[in-house]
Amino acid sequence: MAIDTVALNAEKHKLIDARTRLLTGESVQSLSSNGRSVGYRGIDIASINARIAEIDNLLGLGGRHAIGVRAH
């Protein structure tokens, strides 16, 4: 089964938008994309972040971490 990268990227952008709206106090009750619907109760940032991480893994973007710079 081929990965629909366009659909996954679109869903990811919607999730990022939903997360931003939650963090800024706007209300988001549910999100649907590509025939898939996810409901959120209150501020459910963990569920949004989990789905974003799942999409990143499907797109081969998993395991990316910020690079720290150490001053000596």
PDB file of N, H, CA, C and O in Angstrom:
ATOM      1  N   MET A   1       0.846  -1.174   0.000  1.00  0.00           N
ATOM      2  CA  MET A   1       0.000   0.000   0.000  1.00  0.00           C
ATOM      3  C   MET A   1       0.892   1.238   0.000  1.00  0.00           C
ATOM      4  O   MET A   1       1.768   1.377   0.853  1.00  0.00           O
ATOM      5  N   ALA A   2       0.672   2.117  -0.938  1.00  0.00           N
ATOM      6  H   ALA A   2      -0.040   2.004  -1.631  1.00  0.00           H
ATOM      7  CA  ALA A   2       1.477   3.331  -1.058  1.00  0.00           C
ATOM      8  C   ALA A   2       1.015   4.382  -0.056  1.00  0.00           C
ATOM      9  O   ALA A   2      -0.169   4.483   0.265  1.00  0.00           O
ATOM     10  N   ILE A   3       1.961   5.150   0.421  1.00  0.00           N
ATOM     11  H   ILE A   3       2.923   5.068   0.161  1.00  0.00           H
ATOM     12  CA  ILE A   3       1.677   6.241   1.353  1.00  0.00           C
ATOM     13  C   ILE A   3       1.229   7.449   0.546  1.00  0.00           C
ATOM     14  O   ILE A   3       1.907   7.856  -0.397  1.00  0.00           O
ATOM     15  N   ASP A   4       0.095   8.020   0.912  1.00  0.00           N
ATOM     16  H   ASP A   4      -0.456   7.690   1.679  1.00  0.00           H
ATOM     17  CA  ASP A   4      -0.403   9.234   0.258  1.00  0.00           C
ATOM     18  C   ASP A   4       0.208  10.433   0.988  1.00  0.00           C
ATOM     19  O   ASP A   4      -0.377  10.977   1.924  1.00  0.00           O
ATOM     20  N   THR A   5       1.396  10.828   0.535  1.00  0.00           N
ATOM     21  H   THR A   5       1.871  10.386  -0.226  1.00  0.00           H
ATOM     22  CA  THR A   5       2.125  11.900   1.223  1.00  0.00           C
ATOM     23  C   THR A   5       1.393  13.232   1.165  1.00  0.00           C
ATOM     24  O   THR A   5       1.476  14.022   2.105  1.00  0.00           O
ATOM     25  N   VAL A   6       0.688  13.488   0.091  1.00  0.00           N
ATOM     26  H   VAL A   6       0.621  12.846  -0.673  1.00  0.00           H
ATOM     27  CA  VAL A   6      -0.053  14.750  -0.014  1.00  0.00           C
ATOM     28  C   VAL A   6      -1.141  14.809   1.057  1.00  0.00           C
ATOM     29  O   VAL A   6      -1.285  15.818   1.747  1.00  0.00           O
ATOM     30  N   ALA A   7      -1.905  13.726   1.194  1.00  0.00           N
ATOM     31  H   ALA A   7      -1.789  12.906   0.633  1.00  0.00           H
ATOM     32  CA  ALA A   7      -2.977  13.680   2.196  1.00  0.00           C
ATOM     33  C   ALA A   7      -2.408  13.748   3.608  1.00  0.00           C
ATOM     34  O   ALA A   7      -2.957  14.443   4.463  1.00  0.00           O
ATOM     35  N   LEU A   8      -1.314  13.035   3.861  1.00  0.00           N
ATOM     36  H   LEU A   8      -0.868  12.470   3.166  1.00  0.00           H
ATOM     37  CA  LEU A   8      -0.720  13.064   5.192  1.00  0.00           C
ATOM     38  C   LEU A   8      -0.176  14.445   5.531  1.00  0.00           C
ATOM     39  O   LEU A   8      -0.337  14.913   6.658  1.00  0.00           O
ATOM     40  N   ASN A   9       0.462  15.096   4.577  1.00  0.00           N
ATOM     41  H   ASN A   9       0.593  14.716   3.662  1.00  0.00           H
ATOM     42  CA  ASN A   9       0.957  16.453   4.821  1.00  0.00           C
ATOM     43  C   ASN A   9      -0.196  17.420   5.061  1.00  0.00           C
ATOM     44  O   ASN A   9      -0.093  18.306   5.909  1.00  0.00           O
ATOM     45  N   ALA A  10      -1.297  17.259   4.322  1.00  0.00           N
ATOM     46  H   ALA A  10      -1.381  16.539   3.633  1.00  0.00           H
ATOM     47  CA  ALA A  10      -2.466  18.114   4.527  1.00  0.00           C
ATOM     48  C   ALA A  10      -3.040  17.906   5.924  1.00  0.00           C
ATOM     49  O   ALA A  10      -3.387  18.869   6.608  1.00  0.00           O
ATOM     50  N   GLU A  11      -3.139  16.647   6.344  1.00  0.00           N
ATOM     51  H   GLU A  11      -2.857  15.865   5.788  1.00  0.00           H
ATOM     52  CA  GLU A  11      -3.644  16.353   7.688  1.00  0.00           C
ATOM     53  C   GLU A  11      -2.718  16.933   8.751  1.00  0.00           C
ATOM     54  O   GLU A  11      -3.177  17.487   9.750  1.00  0.00           O
ATOM     55  N   LYS A  12      -1.415  16.802   8.530  1.00  0.00           N
ATOM     56  H   LYS A  12      -1.042  16.352   7.718  1.00  0.00           H
ATOM     57  CA  LYS A  12      -0.444  17.326   9.489  1.00  0.00           C
ATOM     58  C   LYS A  12      -0.600  18.839   9.641  1.00  0.00           C
ATOM     59  O   LYS A  12      -0.573  19.360  10.756  1.00  0.00           O
ATOM     60  N   HIS A  13      -0.763  19.539   8.526  1.00  0.00           N
ATOM     61  H   HIS A  13      -0.785  19.115   7.620  1.00  0.00           H
ATOM     62  CA  HIS A  13      -0.928  20.994   8.588  1.00  0.00           C
ATOM     63  C   HIS A  13      -2.205  21.374   9.330  1.00  0.00           C
ATOM     64  O   HIS A  13      -2.228  22.358  10.069  1.00  0.00           O
ATOM     65  N   LYS A  14      -3.274  20.590   9.132  1.00  0.00           N
ATOM     66  H   LYS A  14      -3.255  19.790   8.532  1.00  0.00           H
ATOM     67  CA  LYS A  14      -4.525  20.842   9.857  1.00  0.00           C
ATOM     68  C   LYS A  14      -4.333  20.603  11.356  1.00  0.00           C
ATOM     69  O   LYS A  14      -4.842  21.361  12.182  1.00  0.00           O
ATOM     70  N   LEU A  15      -3.605  19.557  11.696  1.00  0.00           N
ATOM     71  H   LEU A  15      -3.192  18.941  11.026  1.00  0.00           H
ATOM     72  CA  LEU A  15      -3.344  19.267  13.109  1.00  0.00           C
ATOM     73  C   LEU A  15      -2.498  20.369  13.755  1.00  0.00           C
ATOM     74  O   LEU A  15      -2.761  20.780  14.885  1.00  0.00           O
ATOM     75  N   ILE A  16      -1.497  20.835  13.039  1.00  0.00           N
ATOM     76  H   ILE A  16      -1.284  20.501  12.121  1.00  0.00           H
ATOM     77  CA  ILE A  16      -0.660  21.920  13.561  1.00  0.00           C
ATOM     78  C   ILE A  16      -1.514  23.166  13.772  1.00  0.00           C
ATOM     79  O   ILE A  16      -1.360  23.864  14.774  1.00  0.00           O
ATOM     80  N   ASP A  17      -2.417  23.446  12.824  1.00  0.00           N
ATOM     81  H   ASP A  17      -2.541  22.879  12.010  1.00  0.00           H
ATOM     82  CA  ASP A  17      -3.319  24.587  12.967  1.00  0.00           C
ATOM     83  C   ASP A  17      -4.232  24.394  14.182  1.00  0.00           C
ATOM     84  O   ASP A  17      -4.443  25.330  14.954  1.00  0.00           O
ATOM     85  N   ALA A  18      -4.771  23.190  14.353  1.00  0.00           N
ATOM     86  H   ALA A  18      -4.601  22.430  13.726  1.00  0.00           H
ATOM     87  CA  ALA A  18      -5.636  22.905  15.498  1.00  0.00           C
ATOM     88  C   ALA A  18      -4.873  23.074  16.803  1.00  0.00           C
ATOM     89  O   ALA A  18      -5.399  23.633  17.765  1.00  0.00           O
ATOM     90  N   ARG A  19      -3.636  22.592  16.839  1.00  0.00           N
ATOM     91  H   ARG A  19      -3.209  22.137  16.057  1.00  0.00           H
ATOM     92  CA  ARG A  19      -2.815  22.723  18.044  1.00  0.00           C
ATOM     93  C   ARG A  19      -2.556  24.194  18.353  1.00  0.00           C
ATOM     94  O   ARG A  19      -2.627  24.612  19.508  1.00  0.00           O
ATOM     95  N   THR A  20      -2.257  24.974  17.322  1.00  0.00           N
ATOM     96  H   THR A  20      -2.200  24.634  16.383  1.00  0.00           H
ATOM     97  CA  THR A  20      -2.013  26.399  17.515  1.00  0.00           C
ATOM     98  C   THR A  20      -3.266  27.084  18.056  1.00  0.00           C
ATOM     99  O   THR A  20      -3.188  27.927  18.950  1.00  0.00           O
ATOM    100  N   ARG A  21      -4.433  26.708  17.498  1.00  0.00           N
ATOM    101  H   ARG A  21      -4.496  26.023  16.772  1.00  0.00           H
ATOM    102  CA  ARG A  21      -5.675  27.315  17.978  1.00  0.00           C
ATOM    103  C   ARG A  21      -5.961  26.946  19.426  1.00  0.00           C
ATOM    104  O   ARG A  21      -6.441  27.777  20.198  1.00  0.00           O
ATOM    105  N   LEU A  22      -5.672  25.718  19.794  1.00  0.00           N
ATOM    106  H   LEU A  22      -5.283  25.043  19.167  1.00  0.00           H
ATOM    107  CA  LEU A  22      -5.862  25.324  21.191  1.00  0.00           C
ATOM    108  C   LEU A  22      -4.926  26.103  22.109  1.00  0.00           C
ATOM    109  O   LEU A  22      -5.328  26.561  23.178  1.00  0.00           O
ATOM    110  N   LEU A  23      -3.691  26.247  21.686  1.00  0.00           N
ATOM    111  H   LEU A  23      -3.365  25.875  20.817  1.00  0.00           H
ATOM    112  CA  LEU A  23      -2.705  26.954  22.507  1.00  0.00           C
ATOM    113  C   LEU A  23      -3.008  28.437  22.631  1.00  0.00           C
ATOM    114  O   LEU A  23      -2.612  29.078  23.604  1.00  0.00           O
ATOM    115  N   THR A  24      -3.711  28.984  21.646  1.00  0.00           N
ATOM    116  H   THR A  24      -4.033  28.464  20.855  1.00  0.00           H
ATOM    117  CA  THR A  24      -4.048  30.409  21.692  1.00  0.00           C
ATOM    118  C   THR A  24      -5.452  30.640  22.247  1.00  0.00           C
ATOM    119  O   THR A  24      -5.938  31.770  22.255  1.00  0.00           O
ATOM    120  N   GLY A  25      -6.102  29.576  22.710  1.00  0.00           N
ATOM    121  H   GLY A  25      -5.707  28.657  22.704  1.00  0.00           H
ATOM    122  CA  GLY A  25      -7.398  29.726  23.365  1.00  0.00           C
ATOM    123  C   GLY A  25      -8.607  29.575  22.474  1.00  0.00           C
ATOM    124  O   GLY A  25      -9.733  29.695  22.958  1.00  0.00           O
ATOM    125  N   GLU A  26      -8.423  29.319  21.197  1.00  0.00           N
ATOM    126  H   GLU A  26      -7.509  29.222  20.804  1.00  0.00           H
ATOM    127  CA  GLU A  26      -9.563  29.088  20.322  1.00  0.00           C
ATOM    128  C   GLU A  26     -10.062  27.662  20.520  1.00  0.00           C
ATOM    129  O   GLU A  26      -9.281  26.767  20.844  1.00  0.00           O
ATOM    130  N   SER A  27     -11.331  27.453  20.330  1.00  0.00           N
ATOM    131  H   SER A  27     -11.966  28.179  20.067  1.00  0.00           H
ATOM    132  CA  SER A  27     -11.935  26.142  20.574  1.00  0.00           C
ATOM    133  C   SER A  27     -11.959  25.295  19.317  1.00  0.00           C
ATOM    134  O   SER A  27     -12.425  25.743  18.270  1.00  0.00           O
ATOM    135  N   VAL A  28     -11.463  24.085  19.413  1.00  0.00           N
ATOM    136  H   VAL A  28     -11.084  23.721  20.263  1.00  0.00           H
ATOM    137  CA  VAL A  28     -11.530  23.112  18.329  1.00  0.00           C
ATOM    138  C   VAL A  28     -12.133  21.841  18.919  1.00  0.00           C
ATOM    139  O   VAL A  28     -11.586  21.269  19.862  1.00  0.00           O
ATOM    140  N   GLN A  29     -13.245  21.405  18.368  1.00  0.00           N
ATOM    141  H   GLN A  29     -13.690  21.869  17.602  1.00  0.00           H
ATOM    142  CA  GLN A  29     -13.910  20.208  18.865  1.00  0.00           C
ATOM    143  C   GLN A  29     -13.516  18.950  18.104  1.00  0.00           C
ATOM    144  O   GLN A  29     -13.373  17.879  18.694  1.00  0.00           O
ATOM    145  N   SER A  30     -13.341  19.085  16.788  1.00  0.00           N
ATOM    146  H   SER A  30     -13.457  19.956  16.309  1.00  0.00           H
ATOM    147  CA  SER A  30     -12.987  17.913  15.997  1.00  0.00           C
ATOM    148  C   SER A  30     -12.244  18.339  14.743  1.00  0.00           C
ATOM    149  O   SER A  30     -12.273  19.500  14.335  1.00  0.00           O
ATOM    150  N   LEU A  31     -11.586  17.373  14.155  1.00  0.00           N
ATOM    151  H   LEU A  31     -11.562  16.430  14.486  1.00  0.00           H
ATOM    152  CA  LEU A  31     -10.817  17.598  12.936  1.00  0.00           C
ATOM    153  C   LEU A  31     -11.067  16.410  12.028  1.00  0.00           C
ATOM    154  O   LEU A  31     -10.984  15.263  12.466  1.00  0.00           O
ATOM    155  N   SER A  32     -11.372  16.676  10.767  1.00  0.00           N
ATOM    156  H   SER A  32     -11.440  17.609  10.412  1.00  0.00           H
ATOM    157  CA  SER A  32     -11.548  15.574   9.827  1.00  0.00           C
ATOM    158  C   SER A  32     -10.733  15.842   8.579  1.00  0.00           C
ATOM    159  O   SER A  32     -10.655  16.968   8.088  1.00  0.00           O
ATOM    160  N   SER A  33     -10.133  14.783   8.082  1.00  0.00           N
ATOM    161  H   SER A  33     -10.197  13.868   8.481  1.00  0.00           H
ATOM    162  CA  SER A  33      -9.322  14.881   6.885  1.00  0.00           C
ATOM    163  C   SER A  33      -9.241  13.510   6.240  1.00  0.00           C
ATOM    164  O   SER A  33      -9.027  12.502   6.913  1.00  0.00           O
ATOM    165  N   ASN A  34      -9.414  13.489   4.943  1.00  0.00           N
ATOM    166  H   ASN A  34      -9.587  14.308   4.397  1.00  0.00           H
ATOM    167  CA  ASN A  34      -9.228  12.248   4.203  1.00  0.00           C
ATOM    168  C   ASN A  34     -10.129  11.115   4.709  1.00  0.00           C
ATOM    169  O   ASN A  34      -9.708   9.959   4.762  1.00  0.00           O
ATOM    170  N   GLY A  35     -11.370  11.453   5.078  1.00  0.00           N
ATOM    171  H   GLY A  35     -11.712  12.392   5.035  1.00  0.00           H
ATOM    172  CA  GLY A  35     -12.295  10.446   5.565  1.00  0.00           C
ATOM    173  C   GLY A  35     -12.040  10.001   6.988  1.00  0.00           C
ATOM    174  O   GLY A  35     -12.686   9.071   7.471  1.00  0.00           O
ATOM    175  N   ARG A  36     -11.116  10.642   7.661  1.00  0.00           N
ATOM    176  H   ARG A  36     -10.591  11.397   7.269  1.00  0.00           H
ATOM    177  CA  ARG A  36     -10.769  10.272   9.032  1.00  0.00           C
ATOM    178  C   ARG A  36     -11.127  11.438   9.946  1.00  0.00           C
ATOM    179  O   ARG A  36     -10.852  12.592   9.618  1.00  0.00           O
ATOM    180  N   SER A  37     -11.733  11.145  11.079  1.00  0.00           N
ATOM    181  H   SER A  37     -11.956  10.207  11.346  1.00  0.00           H
ATOM    182  CA  SER A  37     -12.152  12.200  11.998  1.00  0.00           C
ATOM    183  C   SER A  37     -11.570  11.935  13.380  1.00  0.00           C
ATOM    184  O   SER A  37     -11.575  10.804  13.865  1.00  0.00           O
ATOM    185  N   VAL A  38     -11.072  12.994  14.003  1.00  0.00           N
ATOM    186  H   VAL A  38     -11.068  13.913  13.609  1.00  0.00           H
ATOM    187  CA  VAL A  38     -10.518  12.895  15.350  1.00  0.00           C
ATOM    188  C   VAL A  38     -11.202  13.948  16.196  1.00  0.00           C
ATOM    189  O   VAL A  38     -11.222  15.123  15.829  1.00  0.00           O
ATOM    190  N   GLY A  39     -11.768  13.539  17.332  1.00  0.00           N
ATOM    191  H   GLY A  39     -11.752  12.585  17.631  1.00  0.00           H
ATOM    192  CA  GLY A  39     -12.421  14.481  18.233  1.00  0.00           C
ATOM    193  C   GLY A  39     -11.513  14.796  19.412  1.00  0.00           C
ATOM    194  O   GLY A  39     -10.754  13.946  19.877  1.00  0.00           O
ATOM    195  N   TYR A  40     -11.605  16.024  19.883  1.00  0.00           N
ATOM    196  H   TYR A  40     -12.221  16.714  19.506  1.00  0.00           H
ATOM    197  CA  TYR A  40     -10.775  16.463  21.002  1.00  0.00           C
ATOM    198  C   TYR A  40     -11.670  17.004  22.103  1.00  0.00           C
ATOM    199  O   TYR A  40     -12.648  17.698  21.825  1.00  0.00           O
ATOM    200  N   ARG A  41     -11.351  16.700  23.316  1.00  0.00           N
ATOM    201  H   ARG A  41     -10.556  16.136  23.541  1.00  0.00           H
ATOM    202  CA  ARG A  41     -12.067  17.230  24.466  1.00  0.00           C
ATOM    203  C   ARG A  41     -11.154  18.205  25.172  1.00  0.00           C
ATOM    204  O   ARG A  41     -10.049  17.862  25.593  1.00  0.00           O
ATOM    205  N   GLY A  42     -11.640  19.430  25.294  1.00  0.00           N
ATOM    206  H   GLY A  42     -12.538  19.708  24.953  1.00  0.00           H
ATOM    207  CA  GLY A  42     -10.820  20.423  25.978  1.00  0.00           C
ATOM    208  C   GLY A  42      -9.511  20.618  25.243  1.00  0.00           C
ATOM    209  O   GLY A  42      -9.470  20.576  24.013  1.00  0.00           O
ATOM    210  N   ILE A  43      -8.464  20.828  25.977  1.00  0.00           N
ATOM    211  H   ILE A  43      -8.498  20.862  26.975  1.00  0.00           H
ATOM    212  CA  ILE A  43      -7.149  20.993  25.378  1.00  0.00           C
ATOM    213  C   ILE A  43      -6.459  19.634  25.414  1.00  0.00           C
ATOM    214  O   ILE A  43      -5.950  19.206  26.450  1.00  0.00           O
ATOM    215  N   ASP A  44      -6.453  18.978  24.281  1.00  0.00           N
ATOM    216  H   ASP A  44      -6.867  19.326  23.440  1.00  0.00           H
ATOM    217  CA  ASP A  44      -5.884  17.635  24.180  1.00  0.00           C
ATOM    218  C   ASP A  44      -4.646  17.679  23.291  1.00  0.00           C
ATOM    219  O   ASP A  44      -4.580  17.026  22.249  1.00  0.00           O
ATOM    220  N   ILE A  45      -3.678  18.460  23.728  1.00  0.00           N
ATOM    221  H   ILE A  45      -3.732  18.990  24.574  1.00  0.00           H
ATOM    222  CA  ILE A  45      -2.448  18.643  22.961  1.00  0.00           C
ATOM    223  C   ILE A  45      -1.724  17.306  22.762  1.00  0.00           C
ATOM    224  O   ILE A  45      -1.137  17.072  21.706  1.00  0.00           O
ATOM    225  N   ALA A  46      -1.765  16.436  23.766  1.00  0.00           N
ATOM    226  H   ALA A  46      -2.242  16.626  24.624  1.00  0.00           H
ATOM    227  CA  ALA A  46      -1.048  15.156  23.673  1.00  0.00           C
ATOM    228  C   ALA A  46      -1.551  14.311  22.501  1.00  0.00           C
ATOM    229  O   ALA A  46      -0.755  13.692  21.795  1.00  0.00           O
ATOM    230  N   SER A  47      -2.862  14.284  22.295  1.00  0.00           N
ATOM    231  H   SER A  47      -3.509  14.787  22.868  1.00  0.00           H
ATOM    232  CA  SER A  47      -3.420  13.511  21.176  1.00  0.00           C
ATOM    233  C   SER A  47      -3.014  14.109  19.841  1.00  0.00           C
ATOM    234  O   SER A  47      -2.691  13.384  18.900  1.00  0.00           O
ATOM    235  N   ILE A  48      -3.030  15.419  19.763  1.00  0.00           N
ATOM    236  H   ILE A  48      -3.292  16.008  20.527  1.00  0.00           H
ATOM    237  CA  ILE A  48      -2.621  16.087  18.525  1.00  0.00           C
ATOM    238  C   ILE A  48      -1.153  15.811  18.251  1.00  0.00           C
ATOM    239  O   ILE A  48      -0.785  15.462  17.130  1.00  0.00           O
ATOM    240  N   ASN A  49      -0.310  15.964  19.269  1.00  0.00           N
ATOM    241  H   ASN A  49      -0.609  16.247  20.180  1.00  0.00           H
ATOM    242  CA  ASN A  49       1.128  15.702  19.091  1.00  0.00           C
ATOM    243  C   ASN A  49       1.394  14.251  18.715  1.00  0.00           C
ATOM    244  O   ASN A  49       2.283  13.969  17.912  1.00  0.00           O
ATOM    245  N   ALA A  50       0.624  13.327  19.293  1.00  0.00           N
ATOM    246  H   ALA A  50      -0.098  13.557  19.945  1.00  0.00           H
ATOM    247  CA  ALA A  50       0.803  11.907  18.981  1.00  0.00           C
ATOM    248  C   ALA A  50       0.484  11.632  17.514  1.00  0.00           C
ATOM    249  O   ALA A  50       1.204  10.886  16.850  1.00  0.00           O
ATOM    250  N   ARG A  51      -0.596  12.232  17.007  1.00  0.00           N
ATOM    251  H   ARG A  51      -1.181  12.837  17.547  1.00  0.00           H
ATOM    252  CA  ARG A  51      -0.952  12.021  15.597  1.00  0.00           C
ATOM    253  C   ARG A  51       0.072  12.668  14.675  1.00  0.00           C
ATOM    254  O   ARG A  51       0.403  12.105  13.632  1.00  0.00           O
ATOM    255  N   ILE A  52       0.579  13.845  15.044  1.00  0.00           N
ATOM    256  H   ILE A  52       0.309  14.302  15.891  1.00  0.00           H
ATOM    257  CA  ILE A  52       1.615  14.492  14.235  1.00  0.00           C
ATOM    258  C   ILE A  52       2.858  13.602  14.181  1.00  0.00           C
ATOM    259  O   ILE A  52       3.461  13.445  13.119  1.00  0.00           O
ATOM    260  N   ALA A  53       3.240  13.022  15.312  1.00  0.00           N
ATOM    261  H   ALA A  53       2.750  13.150  16.175  1.00  0.00           H
ATOM    262  CA  ALA A  53       4.394  12.121  15.360  1.00  0.00           C
ATOM    263  C   ALA A  53       4.143  10.881  14.509  1.00  0.00           C
ATOM    264  O   ALA A  53       5.052  10.397  13.835  1.00  0.00           O
ATOM    265  N   GLU A  54       2.913  10.364  14.536  1.00  0.00           N
ATOM    266  H   GLU A  54       2.174  10.757  15.084  1.00  0.00           H
ATOM    267  CA  GLU A  54       2.556   9.192  13.733  1.00  0.00           C
ATOM    268  C   GLU A  54       2.680   9.516  12.239  1.00  0.00           C
ATOM    269  O   GLU A  54       3.209   8.720  11.463  1.00  0.00           O
ATOM    270  N   ILE A  55       2.189  10.684  11.853  1.00  0.00           N
ATOM    271  H   ILE A  55       1.759  11.331  12.483  1.00  0.00           H
ATOM    272  CA  ILE A  55       2.289  11.104  10.450  1.00  0.00           C
ATOM    273  C   ILE A  55       3.760  11.272  10.063  1.00  0.00           C
ATOM    274  O   ILE A  55       4.176  10.833   8.991  1.00  0.00           O
ATOM    275  N   ASP A  56       4.543  11.908  10.936  1.00  0.00           N
ATOM    276  H   ASP A  56       4.205  12.265  11.807  1.00  0.00           H
ATOM    277  CA  ASP A  56       5.973  12.072  10.652  1.00  0.00           C
ATOM    278  C   ASP A  56       6.645  10.724  10.432  1.00  0.00           C
ATOM    279  O   ASP A  56       7.470  10.582   9.530  1.00  0.00           O
ATOM    280  N   ASN A  57       6.298   9.731  11.251  1.00  0.00           N
ATOM    281  H   ASN A  57       5.628   9.846  11.984  1.00  0.00           H
ATOM    282  CA  ASN A  57       6.874   8.395  11.082  1.00  0.00           C
ATOM    283  C   ASN A  57       6.471   7.785   9.749  1.00  0.00           C
ATOM    284  O   ASN A  57       7.298   7.179   9.068  1.00  0.00           O
ATOM    285  N   LEU A  58       5.193   7.943   9.368  1.00  0.00           N
ATOM    286  H   LEU A  58       4.522   8.436   9.921  1.00  0.00           H
ATOM    287  CA  LEU A  58       4.728   7.422   8.085  1.00  0.00           C
ATOM    288  C   LEU A  58       5.440   8.097   6.914  1.00  0.00           C
ATOM    289  O   LEU A  58       5.677   7.478   5.876  1.00  0.00           O
ATOM    290  N   LEU A  59       5.776   9.374   7.097  1.00  0.00           N
ATOM    291  H   LEU A  59       5.584   9.876   7.940  1.00  0.00           H
ATOM    292  CA  LEU A  59       6.459  10.125   6.046  1.00  0.00           C
ATOM    293  C   LEU A  59       7.976   9.949   6.096  1.00  0.00           C
ATOM    294  O   LEU A  59       8.697  10.521   5.278  1.00  0.00           O
ATOM    295  N   GLY A  60       8.458   9.157   7.055  1.00  0.00           N
ATOM    296  H   GLY A  60       7.873   8.693   7.719  1.00  0.00           H
ATOM    297  CA  GLY A  60       9.897   8.940   7.171  1.00  0.00           C
ATOM    298  C   GLY A  60      10.621  10.076   7.856  1.00  0.00           C
ATOM    299  O   GLY A  60      11.834  10.226   7.709  1.00  0.00           O
ATOM    300  N   LEU A  61       9.879  10.884   8.609  1.00  0.00           N
ATOM    301  H   LEU A  61       8.893  10.762   8.728  1.00  0.00           H
ATOM    302  CA  LEU A  61      10.483  12.027   9.300  1.00  0.00           C
ATOM    303  C   LEU A  61      10.694  11.749  10.777  1.00  0.00           C
ATOM    304  O   LEU A  61      11.139  12.638  11.504  1.00  0.00           O
ATOM    305  N   GLY A  62      10.393  10.561  11.239  1.00  0.00           N
ATOM    306  H   GLY A  62      10.032   9.839  10.648  1.00  0.00           H
ATOM    307  CA  GLY A  62      10.529  10.221  12.653  1.00  0.00           C
ATOM    308  C   GLY A  62      11.965  10.224  13.109  1.00  0.00           C
ATOM    309  O   GLY A  62      12.886  10.036  12.313  1.00  0.00           O
ATOM    310  N   GLY A  63      12.148  10.436  14.381  1.00  0.00           N
ATOM    311  H   GLY A  63      11.401  10.589  15.027  1.00  0.00           H
ATOM    312  CA  GLY A  63      13.481  10.394  14.959  1.00  0.00           C
ATOM    313  C   GLY A  63      14.272  11.669  14.817  1.00  0.00           C
ATOM    314  O   GLY A  63      15.447  11.712  15.183  1.00  0.00           O
ATOM    315  N   ARG A  64      13.651  12.710  14.293  1.00  0.00           N
ATOM    316  H   ARG A  64      12.696  12.675  13.996  1.00  0.00           H
ATOM    317  CA  ARG A  64      14.357  13.983  14.177  1.00  0.00           C
ATOM    318  C   ARG A  64      14.293  14.698  15.510  1.00  0.00           C
ATOM    319  O   ARG A  64      13.226  14.830  16.110  1.00  0.00           O
ATOM    320  N   HIS A  65      15.424  15.149  15.959  1.00  0.00           N
ATOM    321  H   HIS A  65      16.290  15.042  15.472  1.00  0.00           H
ATOM    322  CA  HIS A  65      15.502  15.851  17.240  1.00  0.00           C
ATOM    323  C   HIS A  65      16.266  17.150  17.044  1.00  0.00           C
ATOM    324  O   HIS A  65      17.068  17.295  16.121  1.00  0.00           O
ATOM    325  N   ALA A  66      15.995  18.072  17.928  1.00  0.00           N
ATOM    326  H   ALA A  66      15.344  17.954  18.678  1.00  0.00           H
ATOM    327  CA  ALA A  66      16.732  19.340  17.884  1.00  0.00           C
ATOM    328  C   ALA A  66      18.194  19.070  18.194  1.00  0.00           C
ATOM    329  O   ALA A  66      18.522  18.212  19.014  1.00  0.00           O
ATOM    330  N   ILE A  67      19.048  19.799  17.541  1.00  0.00           N
ATOM    331  H   ILE A  67      18.782  20.496  16.875  1.00  0.00           H
ATOM    332  CA  ILE A  67      20.494  19.668  17.771  1.00  0.00           C
ATOM    333  C   ILE A  67      20.902  20.725  18.783  1.00  0.00           C
ATOM    334  O   ILE A  67      20.676  21.917  18.580  1.00  0.00           O
ATOM    335  N   GLY A  68      21.494  20.283  19.854  1.00  0.00           N
ATOM    336  H   GLY A  68      21.679  19.314  20.019  1.00  0.00           H
ATOM    337  CA  GLY A  68      21.946  21.230  20.887  1.00  0.00           C
ATOM    338  C   GLY A  68      23.355  21.691  20.589  1.00  0.00           C
ATOM    339  O   GLY A  68      24.177  20.948  20.053  1.00  0.00           O
ATOM    340  N   VAL A  69      23.608  22.918  20.945  1.00  0.00           N
ATOM    341  H   VAL A  69      22.940  23.521  21.381  1.00  0.00           H
ATOM    342  CA  VAL A  69      24.956  23.476  20.792  1.00  0.00           C
ATOM    343  C   VAL A  69      25.494  23.726  22.185  1.00  0.00           C
ATOM    344  O   VAL A  69      24.860  24.390  23.005  1.00  0.00           O
ATOM    345  N   ARG A  70      26.655  23.192  22.434  1.00  0.00           N
ATOM    346  H   ARG A  70      27.170  22.652  21.768  1.00  0.00           H
ATOM    347  CA  ARG A  70      27.258  23.311  23.754  1.00  0.00           C
ATOM    348  C   ARG A  70      28.399  24.311  23.685  1.00  0.00           C
ATOM    349  O   ARG A  70      29.326  24.153  22.891  1.00  0.00           O
ATOM    350  N   ALA A  71      28.330  25.332  24.512  1.00  0.00           N
ATOM    351  H   ALA A  71      27.578  25.461  25.157  1.00  0.00           H
ATOM    352  CA  ALA A  71      29.417  26.332  24.567  1.00  0.00           C
ATOM    353  C   ALA A  71      30.461  25.870  25.575  1.00  0.00           C
ATOM    354  O   ALA A  71      30.123  25.362  26.643  1.00  0.00           O
ATOM    355  N   HIS A  72      31.725  26.050  25.229  1.00  0.00           N
ATOM    356  H   HIS A  72      32.000  26.463  24.361  1.00  0.00           H
ATOM    357  CA  HIS A  72      32.812  25.635  26.135  1.00  0.00           C
ATOM    358  C   HIS A  72      33.476  26.854  26.714  1.00  0.00           C
ATOM    359  O   HIS A  72      34.415  26.730  27.500  1.00  0.00           O
TER     360      HIS A  72
END
